[in-house]
Amino acid sequence: MKSAISAYRGLLRATRVAFKEDTFMLSEARREIRSKFEASRLETNPEVINQQLAEAQEAAVFIREFVVQGVLNEEGNFAVKLEEQHADKVMSQEEKAECSSSNVTVEKRDK
């Protein structure tokens, strides 16, 4: 029980950080997390419970380390702000040294 609460709270914290400026995505992520935990509420098989808790913990780590929220700017491009945990995952040491700012702009592509 304590592990389930810990995993649940860990996912909520991860989504709060990842989607801090996107109330719609934060709300939807929380709704999905709650739905998944509610669906497993009556599970009694310890192996299944442990697997589900491990998946929840992996999901929280993934959200913290790999989810970056883009914001549409006035030029019509998406801008993202890479935090330290993101830069460590997607940039080499040389690329980090070349970046004078943690703001990255991704140009919009026309289809």
Salt bridges, closest charged atoms under 4 A:
GLU28 OE2 - ARG31 NH2 2.80
GLU32 OE2 - LYS36 NZ 3.61
GLU38 OE2 - ARG34 NH2 3.40
GLU38 OE2 - ARG41 NH2 2.79
GLU65 OE1 - LYS89 NZ 3.34
ASP88 OD1 - LYS96 NZ 2.64
